[in-house]
């Protein structure tokens, strides 16, 4: 493990232009920075993005890694100009993308490009080494009888925090129980989807759209889920997001944990070196525990969260109401209004869904309507 990952990082340090790293504070990017620092004769330049909301801020962890390796470290705090930035973000993408992590990636790439031309990232570590919590959730769901899961879900959903605070334990338990109550062949889809089938049936105003969208692994077990993510989630979301958001500022990203030898090694590991309990990336943690600050080495997977809940109640409230009031005949206006109302009142958290709808509308304005107006003029 140590040799394979170290070689993959070293290969991607070849550059005749300034080079740095995007440091999130998670295991993957921290390992990459540690190996860069051990290889480089000059201090590594590192860049981190964070939020004022402590629940979504990882700057302390990134700072611990930067201090340990004496990197030239810069932090970008995303504050209140979100609404002004979204049209720029929509303009950068040639097709709509509903991943809200594109915004911090877009902004930190802009910041990093002022100092470096190439940046290494930790992308691919979760797929290669089984870091997603949903892998454990999928396995646990199969051990829970569906009737019991449905009953538990009704009870847990009664708690307010289970409906409107995505990072609360009860919200996560409620989501898990919903997955466990679903038919076996649709459980991974329920873990991944943004708009559940029943919501699509109410929201869609266009006939003929697919009502079923199942993500079914081609192989059983954990490796089947890893392979599924490698051929769907990675090329369909994570890599386009990172590539487009970075190249909008002419920043080249390199992902050593997606080196084919690293991926092959990760997939070939026995389950005991992938997941233990709810902790993923066991082998990677063990291999590089000595290189990481203890608080980083023992961190669980949190995901790169964005405070959409608050944004759609405050910073993005006016923009969302203006943009989503446009009726293009694609969605039922009453259902869109219900999503906005439930979210703003705190009865539910629809942040990710509202983000998808908002970015679609902004994308249409930037790429369809604006060019048409220029042509007409």
Order of alpha helices (4+ residues) and beta strands (2+ residues): alpha-beta-alpha-beta-alpha-beta-alpha-alpha-beta-alpha-alpha-alpha-alpha-alpha-alpha-alpha-alpha-alpha-beta-alpha-alpha-alpha-alpha-alpha-alpha-alpha-alpha
